[in-house]
Amino acid sequence: MAVGLTSQIAEFNMLSHVSSRPGSSALQNLSWLFILRNLMILSESVLIFLTTFGLNIKLPQQQLWLVVMSIIAVNIYTWLRLQIDDPVTDQEIFSQLAVDVLGITALLYLTGGASNPIIWVYLLPLIITAIMLPQAYAWYMVILTTSMYTILMAYNVPLPSIEPHIPNPDMVHDNIEHLEMLHQAHATSDRHYFNLHIFGMWFGFVFSAGLVAFFVVELARTLKVQERSLAEARESALRDERVVALGTLAASAAHDMGTPLGTIAILAHELENDYPIHRYPELHERVVIMQQQLDRCKKALSVMSASAGEMRAESGSIMPVADYLDDVLKQWRTHQPSTKLRLFIDPSIVEDAKIIAERTLTHALINILNNAAEASPPEQGLEFHAGWDREQAIIKIRDFGPGFPPEVFQLVGKQPVASKKRGMGVGLFLTYSTISRVGGKVNFDNMDSGGACVEITLPLLQLKHGDDSTGN
């Protein structure tokens, strides 16, 4: 049994490692880049319309829209790339950011170059690179953006409608009024140019501050999620260590119990022969009951030995949920034949839903039913509610006893909880660990009307359409 638990924990750790591999984080970063590029395309289109029709500034619209369409084509490629399962690398993300820088450079080249008031937009790919990629890529982006900025200082298409035109002081003007009009026009153009720069700087600050704040908040939230995941992983590792320790003790106990149980079985068989039913009916009946209980113990030990080393998918078969729950209840009835059970099935269930009928999961459910039966008065029994769709099954087991003690809510799933009233210790701990290992959840609650309720959420097997195969 210890070997089986160890292999199951190793499988769980392997799956956790795969799910948290760097490729999944890079894929999420590429998704963010796709969203941000959509915002950039929208902002560029709005600015072109605003500048052309709002400020009446003549721009090379055909060339600008050609650049915008090129950026849209890159984003379409990114969307198609997100549909592929191949891992995303940091080099791929940096190359896409470099393409964005080239697109921004082309737009700025056509709209005044370094004199454009939105030249601050070069900071955005730099911020994104610093957040998403390792430090070396951030320095590469610094070199790239600085180079593009420097080139735009010397090479660009000026903005003729907002560029100030200073009259030539060496030119001789016969008409003084005409010269004054030229100076007034120059002053008006200069104020217009200055005001536009002030607006561009203000807009750049607001946009950059909002973007930085957004990324910082998202980064802080991501760090909190990672810290929570690490805390849960540490808690799960501690729980798994306890399970392994319990499994080792169980394997040792099973080995030590084999010989005594065999000796007792031989003695019980001899007692059955020495006290025949026609002469000692009561004593013979008790001996038969003792033999039945011994057979149950030997069967349980055989199951423990046979389950050692089996992984989850190998230790159970694929069954319809209804058949599996029916099988669980039948097995539980052999332990509690006299307990009243009221069964409630959700009418909106999916008939062809499948579940992996794992042996340890069956034992966990039976353990919860046994605890509920022991806590509930015999005349009231317990309730079993079940419902499921194609993704998950929800089971609620309610008793009418005194309810859960406070220590259950504080220590459940972390360590065995000893309780004289309910008798729940190692069994509850193993039950919680088993259901958590298969991807399920367990919630404990005390009902206002009396009694306790255990809600179990189990993931179902996601079969492809038309695949209804069953078996091991």
C-alpha positions as CSV (number, residue, x, y, z in Angstrom):
1,M,0.0,0.0,0.0
2,A,2.9,2.4,0.8
3,V,4.3,1.8,-2.7
4,G,0.9,2.5,-4.3
5,L,0.5,5.8,-2.3
6,T,4.1,6.8,-3.2
7,S,3.5,6.2,-6.9
8,Q,0.2,8.1,-6.8
9,I,1.9,11.1,-5.1
10,A,4.7,10.9,-7.7
11,E,2.0,11.1,-10.5
12,F,0.4,14.1,-8.8
13,N,3.7,15.9,-8.5
14,M,4.5,15.2,-12.1
15,L,1.2,16.5,-13.3
16,S,1.6,19.6,-11.2
17,H,5.1,20.2,-12.7
18,V,3.8,19.8,-16.2
19,S,0.9,22.2,-15.6
20,S,3.3,24.8,-14.2
21,R,6.0,24.5,-16.9
22,P,7.4,27.8,-18.3
23,G,5.6,27.2,-21.7
24,S,2.2,27.7,-20.1
25,S,3.3,31.1,-18.6
26,A,4.8,32.2,-22.0
27,L,1.5,31.3,-23.7
28,Q,-0.4,33.5,-21.2
29,N,2.1,36.3,-21.9
30,L,1.5,35.9,-25.7
31,S,-2.3,36.1,-25.0
32,W,-1.7,39.4,-23.1
33,L,0.4,40.7,-26.0
34,F,-2.4,39.9,-28.4
35,I,-4.9,41.9,-26.3
36,L,-2.5,44.8,-25.9
37,R,-1.8,44.9,-29.7
38,N,-5.6,45.1,-30.3
39,L,-5.7,48.1,-28.0
40,M,-2.7,49.6,-29.8
41,I,-4.4,49.2,-33.2
42,L,-7.6,50.8,-31.9
43,S,-5.7,53.7,-30.5
44,E,-3.7,54.3,-33.7
45,S,-6.8,54.3,-35.8
46,V,-8.5,56.8,-33.4
47,L,-5.5,59.0,-33.5
48,I,-5.3,59.0,-37.3
49,F,-9.0,60.0,-37.6
50,L,-8.7,62.6,-34.8
51,T,-5.5,64.2,-36.3
52,T,-6.8,64.1,-39.9
53,F,-10.4,65.2,-39.4
54,G,-10.3,66.8,-36.0
55,L,-7.1,68.9,-36.1
56,N,-7.1,69.2,-39.9
57,I,-3.5,68.0,-40.2
58,K,-2.5,66.6,-43.5
59,L,-1.0,63.2,-43.1
60,P,0.1,60.5,-45.5
61,Q,-3.0,58.5,-44.9
62,Q,-2.3,55.7,-47.4
63,Q,1.1,54.9,-45.9
64,L,-0.3,55.1,-42.4
65,W,-3.2,52.8,-43.1
66,L,-0.8,50.4,-44.8
67,V,1.3,50.2,-41.6
68,V,-1.8,49.7,-39.5
69,M,-2.9,46.9,-41.8
70,S,0.5,45.3,-41.4
71,I,0.1,45.4,-37.6
72,I,-3.3,43.8,-38.0
73,A,-1.8,41.0,-40.1
74,V,0.8,40.4,-37.4
75,N,-2.0,40.2,-34.8
76,I,-4.0,37.8,-36.9
77,Y,-0.9,35.6,-37.1
78,T,-0.6,35.8,-33.3
79,W,-4.3,34.8,-32.9
80,L,-3.7,31.7,-35.1
81,R,-0.5,31.0,-33.1
82,L,-2.5,30.9,-29.9
83,Q,-4.7,28.1,-31.4
84,I,-1.6,25.8,-31.7
85,D,-0.5,23.7,-28.7
86,D,3.2,24.1,-29.4
87,P,5.0,25.8,-26.5
88,V,5.7,29.5,-26.7
89,T,9.3,30.6,-26.1
90,D,10.7,33.9,-24.8
91,Q,12.5,34.4,-28.1
92,E,9.1,34.3,-29.9
93,I,7.6,36.9,-27.6
94,F,10.6,39.2,-27.9
95,S,10.5,38.9,-31.7
96,Q,6.8,39.9,-31.7
97,L,7.6,42.9,-29.5
98,A,10.4,43.8,-31.9
99,V,7.9,43.8,-34.8
100,D,5.7,46.1,-32.7
101,V,8.6,48.5,-32.3
102,L,9.2,48.5,-36.0
103,G,5.5,49.2,-36.6
104,I,5.6,52.1,-34.1
105,T,8.7,53.4,-35.8
106,A,7.0,53.3,-39.2
107,L,4.1,55.3,-37.9
108,L,6.3,57.9,-36.1
109,Y,8.4,58.2,-39.3
110,L,5.4,59.3,-41.2
111,T,4.2,61.7,-38.5
112,G,7.1,63.9,-37.6
113,G,9.5,61.4,-36.1
114,A,11.1,62.5,-32.8
115,S,9.0,65.8,-32.9
116,N,5.8,63.8,-32.6
117,P,4.3,64.4,-29.1
118,I,3.5,60.7,-28.7
119,I,7.1,59.6,-29.1
120,W,6.7,58.3,-25.5
121,V,5.0,55.2,-27.0
122,Y,8.4,53.6,-27.2
123,L,8.2,53.1,-23.4
124,L,5.3,50.6,-23.8
125,P,7.2,47.7,-25.4
126,L,10.0,48.4,-23.0
127,I,7.7,48.1,-20.0
128,I,6.1,45.0,-21.4
129,T,9.4,43.4,-22.1
130,A,10.7,44.1,-18.6
131,I,7.6,42.6,-17.0
132,M,7.2,39.5,-19.3
133,L,10.7,38.5,-20.2
134,P,14.1,37.9,-18.4
135,Q,16.4,40.9,-17.7
136,A,18.6,40.3,-20.8
137,Y,15.7,40.9,-23.2
138,A,14.9,44.2,-21.4
139,W,18.3,45.5,-22.3
140,Y,17.9,44.3,-25.8
141,M,14.7,46.3,-26.0
142,V,16.4,49.3,-24.6
143,I,19.0,49.1,-27.4
144,L,16.4,48.6,-30.1
145,T,14.0,51.5,-28.9
146,T,16.9,53.9,-28.4
147,S,18.3,53.1,-31.8
148,M,14.9,53.7,-33.4
149,Y,14.4,57.0,-31.5
150,T,17.8,58.2,-32.6
151,I,17.1,57.4,-36.3
152,L,13.8,59.2,-36.1
153,M,15.6,62.4,-34.9
154,A,17.4,62.6,-38.3
155,Y,15.0,60.8,-40.7
156,N,11.3,61.5,-40.7
157,V,8.4,63.0,-42.6
158,P,7.7,66.4,-41.0
159,L,4.2,67.5,-39.9
160,P,3.8,70.5,-42.2
161,S,0.5,71.8,-40.8
162,I,1.7,72.2,-37.2
163,E,5.4,73.0,-37.9
164,P,6.1,76.7,-37.1
165,H,7.1,78.8,-40.1
166,I,9.5,81.7,-39.1
167,P,9.7,84.6,-41.5
168,N,13.1,85.2,-43.0
169,P,14.5,88.3,-41.3
170,D,16.9,89.0,-44.2
171,M,14.0,89.3,-46.7
172,V,13.0,92.9,-47.5
173,H,9.3,93.6,-47.1
174,D,7.9,96.7,-48.8
175,N,4.6,96.3,-47.0
176,I,5.0,96.6,-43.2
177,E,1.4,95.4,-42.6
178,H,2.2,92.2,-44.6
179,L,5.3,91.6,-42.4
180,E,3.2,92.1,-39.2
181,M,0.7,89.6,-40.5
182,L,3.5,87.1,-41.1
183,H,4.7,87.6,-37.5
184,Q,1.2,87.1,-36.2
185,A,0.7,83.9,-38.2
186,H,4.0,82.7,-36.9
187,A,3.0,83.4,-33.3
188,T,-0.4,81.6,-33.8
189,S,1.3,78.6,-35.4
190,D,3.9,78.5,-32.6
191,R,1.2,78.5,-29.9
192,H,-0.7,75.8,-31.7
193,Y,2.4,73.7,-32.0
194,F,3.3,74.2,-28.3
195,N,-0.3,73.5,-27.1
196,L,-0.3,70.3,-29.2
197,H,2.9,69.2,-27.6
198,I,1.5,70.0,-24.1
199,F,-1.5,67.9,-24.9
200,G,0.6,65.1,-26.2
201,M,2.8,65.1,-23.1
202,W,-0.3,65.1,-20.9
203,F,-2.0,62.3,-22.8
204,G,1.3,60.3,-22.7
205,F,1.6,60.7,-18.9
206,V,-2.0,59.7,-18.3
207,F,-1.8,56.7,-20.7
208,S,1.6,55.5,-19.4
209,A,0.5,55.9,-15.7
210,G,-2.7,53.9,-16.3
211,L,-0.8,51.2,-18.2
212,V,1.9,50.9,-15.6
213,A,-0.7,50.9,-12.8
214,F,-2.6,48.2,-14.6
215,F,0.5,46.0,-15.1
216,V,1.6,46.5,-11.5
217,V,-1.8,45.5,-10.1
218,E,-1.9,42.5,-12.4
219,L,1.6,41.6,-11.4
220,A,0.8,41.9,-7.7
221,R,-2.3,39.8,-8.2
222,T,-0.3,37.1,-10.1
223,L,2.3,37.1,-7.3
224,K,-0.5,36.6,-4.7
225,V,-1.9,33.7,-6.7
226,Q,1.5,32.2,-7.0
227,E,2.1,32.5,-3.3
228,R,-1.3,31.0,-2.6
229,S,-0.5,28.1,-5.0
230,L,2.9,27.6,-3.3
231,A,1.2,27.5,0.1
232,E,-1.3,25.0,-1.1
233,A,1.5,22.9,-2.7
234,R,3.4,22.9,0.6
235,E,0.2,21.9,2.5
236,S,-0.4,19.2,-0.1
237,A,3.1,18.0,0.3
238,L,2.8,17.8,4.1
239,R,-0.5,16.0,3.7
240,D,1.1,13.6,1.2
241,E,3.9,12.9,3.6
242,R,1.4,12.0,6.3
243,V,-0.5,9.7,3.8
244,V,2.8,8.0,2.9
245,A,3.6,7.5,6.6
246,L,0.1,6.1,7.2
247,G,0.5,3.9,4.2
248,T,3.8,2.5,5.5
249,L,2.2,1.8,8.8
250,A,-0.8,0.2,7.1
251,A,1.5,-2.0,5.0
252,S,3.4,-3.1,8.1
253,A,0.2,-3.8,10.0
254,A,-1.2,-5.8,7.1
255,H,2.0,-7.9,7.0
256,D,1.8,-8.4,10.8
257,M,-1.9,-9.2,10.7
258,G,-1.7,-11.9,8.0
259,T,-0.4,-14.7,10.2
260,P,-2.7,-14.0,13.2
261,L,-5.8,-13.8,11.0
262,G,-4.8,-17.1,9.3
263,T,-4.5,-18.8,12.8
264,I,-7.8,-17.4,13.9
265,A,-9.5,-18.6,10.7
266,I,-8.2,-22.2,11.3
267,L,-9.4,-22.1,14.9
268,A,-12.8,-20.8,13.8
269,H,-13.1,-23.6,11.2
270,E,-12.3,-26.1,13.9
271,L,-14.9,-24.6,16.3
272,E,-17.5,-24.8,13.5
273,N,-16.8,-28.5,13.2
274,D,-16.7,-29.1,17.0
275,Y,-20.0,-27.3,17.6
276,P,-22.4,-28.5,14.8
277,I,-25.6,-26.5,14.2
278,H,-28.0,-29.3,15.3
279,R,-26.4,-29.5,18.8
280,Y,-25.2,-26.0,19.5
281,P,-27.3,-23.7,17.2
282,E,-26.5,-20.4,18.9
283,L,-22.8,-21.0,19.3
284,H,-22.6,-22.3,15.8
285,E,-24.3,-19.2,14.5
286,R,-21.8,-17.0,16.4
287,V,-18.9,-19.0,15.0
288,V,-20.2,-18.5,11.4
289,I,-20.5,-14.7,12.0
290,M,-16.9,-14.7,13.3
291,Q,-15.8,-16.5,10.1
292,Q,-17.6,-14.0,7.9
293,Q,-15.9,-11.1,9.7
294,L,-12.5,-12.9,9.3
295,D,-13.2,-13.3,5.6
296,R,-13.9,-9.6,5.3
297,C,-10.6,-8.8,7.0
298,K,-8.7,-11.2,4.8
299,K,-10.4,-9.7,1.7
300,A,-9.4,-6.2,2.8
301,L,-5.8,-7.2,3.2
302,S,-5.9,-8.9,-0.2
303,V,-7.2,-5.7,-1.8
304,M,-4.4,-3.7,-0.1
305,S,-1.8,-6.0,-1.4
306,A,-3.3,-6.1,-4.9
307,S,-3.6,-2.3,-5.0
308,A,0.1,-1.7,-4.2
309,G,1.9,0.1,-7.0
310,E,-1.2,0.8,-9.1
311,M,-1.8,4.2,-10.5
312,R,-5.1,6.0,-10.6
313,A,-6.2,5.0,-14.1
314,E,-5.1,1.4,-13.5
315,S,-6.9,0.9,-10.2
316,G,-10.4,1.4,-11.5
317,S,-12.6,1.1,-14.5
318,I,-14.6,3.7,-16.5
319,M,-18.3,3.4,-15.4
320,P,-21.4,5.5,-15.8
321,V,-21.9,7.7,-12.8
322,A,-25.3,6.1,-11.9
323,D,-23.8,2.6,-12.0
324,Y,-20.8,3.7,-9.9
325,L,-22.9,5.3,-7.2
326,D,-25.2,2.3,-7.1
327,D,-22.2,0.1,-6.7
328,V,-20.9,2.3,-3.8
329,L,-24.3,2.2,-2.0
330,K,-24.5,-1.6,-2.4
331,Q,-21.0,-2.0,-0.9
332,W,-22.0,0.3,1.9
333,R,-25.2,-1.7,2.6
334,T,-23.1,-4.7,3.4
335,H,-21.6,-2.7,6.3
336,Q,-24.8,-0.9,7.4
337,P,-27.8,-3.1,6.3
338,S,-30.2,-1.7,8.9
339,T,-29.5,2.0,8.5
340,K,-32.3,4.0,6.8
341,L,-31.2,5.8,3.6
342,R,-33.3,8.3,1.7
343,L,-32.0,8.7,-1.8
344,F,-32.5,12.0,-3.8
345,I,-31.3,12.1,-7.5
346,D,-31.4,15.3,-9.5
347,P,-33.7,14.8,-12.4
348,S,-31.5,16.9,-14.7
349,I,-28.6,14.5,-14.7
350,V,-26.7,13.5,-17.8
351,E,-27.2,9.8,-18.4
352,D,-24.0,9.1,-20.4
353,A,-21.6,10.8,-17.9
354,K,-18.6,8.6,-17.0
355,I,-16.4,8.5,-13.9
356,I,-13.2,6.5,-13.1
357,A,-14.4,4.0,-10.5
358,E,-11.2,4.1,-8.4
359,R,-10.9,1.8,-5.5
360,T,-9.6,4.4,-3.0
361,L,-12.4,6.8,-4.0
362,T,-15.0,4.1,-3.3
363,H,-13.5,3.5,0.1
364,A,-13.6,7.3,0.8
365,L,-17.3,7.6,0.0
366,I,-18.1,4.5,2.1
367,N,-16.1,6.0,5.0
368,I,-18.2,9.2,4.9
369,L,-21.4,7.2,4.7
370,N,-20.3,5.1,7.7
371,N,-19.5,8.2,9.7
372,A,-22.9,9.7,8.9
373,A,-24.6,6.4,9.9
374,E,-22.8,6.3,13.2
375,A,-23.6,9.9,14.0
376,S,-27.3,9.8,13.0
377,P,-30.0,8.3,15.2
378,P,-31.3,4.9,13.9
379,E,-34.9,6.1,13.5
380,Q,-33.8,9.1,11.3
381,G,-31.0,7.6,9.2
382,L,-29.3,9.7,6.6
383,E,-29.9,11.4,3.2
384,F,-27.9,10.9,0.0
385,H,-28.3,13.6,-2.6
386,A,-26.6,13.2,-6.0
387,G,-26.6,15.2,-9.2
388,W,-24.2,15.5,-12.1
389,D,-23.6,17.0,-15.6
390,R,-20.8,16.2,-18.1
391,E,-18.1,17.9,-16.1
392,Q,-18.7,17.1,-12.4
393,A,-20.8,15.2,-9.9
394,I,-22.0,16.7,-6.7
395,I,-22.9,14.4,-3.8
396,K,-24.3,15.5,-0.5
397,I,-24.5,13.2,2.5
398,R,-26.5,14.5,5.4
399,D,-27.0,13.0,8.9
400,F,-29.2,14.1,11.8
401,G,-26.6,13.8,14.6
402,P,-24.9,16.4,16.8
403,G,-22.9,18.0,13.9
404,F,-19.2,18.4,13.3
405,P,-17.0,19.4,16.2
406,P,-15.1,22.7,15.8
407,E,-11.7,21.0,15.3
408,V,-12.9,19.4,12.1
409,F,-13.3,22.8,10.3
410,Q,-9.9,23.9,11.6
411,L,-7.7,20.9,10.9
412,V,-9.6,19.0,8.2
413,G,-7.3,17.9,5.4
414,K,-4.2,18.9,7.3
415,Q,-3.8,16.2,9.8
416,P,-5.9,13.4,11.4
417,V,-8.7,14.8,13.7
418,A,-9.4,12.7,16.8
419,S,-12.9,13.0,18.0
420,K,-14.5,10.7,20.6
421,K,-18.0,11.8,19.7
422,R,-17.8,11.1,15.9
423,G,-14.9,8.7,15.9
424,M,-13.4,10.4,12.9
425,G,-9.6,10.4,12.9
426,V,-7.3,8.8,10.3
427,G,-10.4,7.8,8.2
428,L,-11.5,11.4,7.6
429,F,-7.9,12.6,6.8
430,L,-7.5,9.8,4.3
431,T,-10.9,10.5,2.8
432,Y,-10.1,14.2,2.3
433,S,-6.7,13.3,0.8
434,T,-8.1,10.8,-1.6
435,I,-10.8,13.1,-2.9
436,S,-8.4,16.0,-3.3
437,R,-5.9,13.7,-5.1
438,V,-8.5,12.8,-7.8
439,G,-9.3,16.5,-8.3
440,G,-12.4,16.7,-6.2
441,K,-13.4,19.0,-3.3
442,V,-15.0,18.2,0.1
443,N,-16.9,20.8,2.1
444,F,-18.2,20.2,5.7
445,D,-21.1,22.1,7.1
446,N,-23.4,22.0,10.1
447,M,-27.1,22.4,9.2
448,D,-29.2,25.0,11.0
449,S,-32.0,22.4,11.5
450,G,-29.6,19.9,13.1
451,G,-27.1,17.4,11.8
452,A,-24.2,17.7,9.4
453,C,-23.7,17.7,5.7
454,V,-20.7,16.7,3.6
455,E,-20.7,18.0,0.0
456,I,-18.4,16.2,-2.4
457,T,-17.6,17.5,-5.8
458,L,-15.9,15.0,-8.2
459,P,-14.6,15.6,-11.7
460,L,-16.0,13.4,-14.4
461,L,-14.2,11.8,-17.3
462,Q,-14.2,14.1,-20.3
463,L,-14.7,11.7,-23.2
464,K,-14.6,12.9,-26.8
465,H,-17.9,12.9,-28.8
466,G,-18.8,9.4,-29.7
467,D,-16.3,7.8,-27.4
468,D,-18.3,5.7,-24.9
469,S,-15.7,3.0,-24.3
470,T,-15.6,1.4,-20.8
471,G,-13.3,-0.9,-19.1
472,N,-9.9,-0.8,-17.5
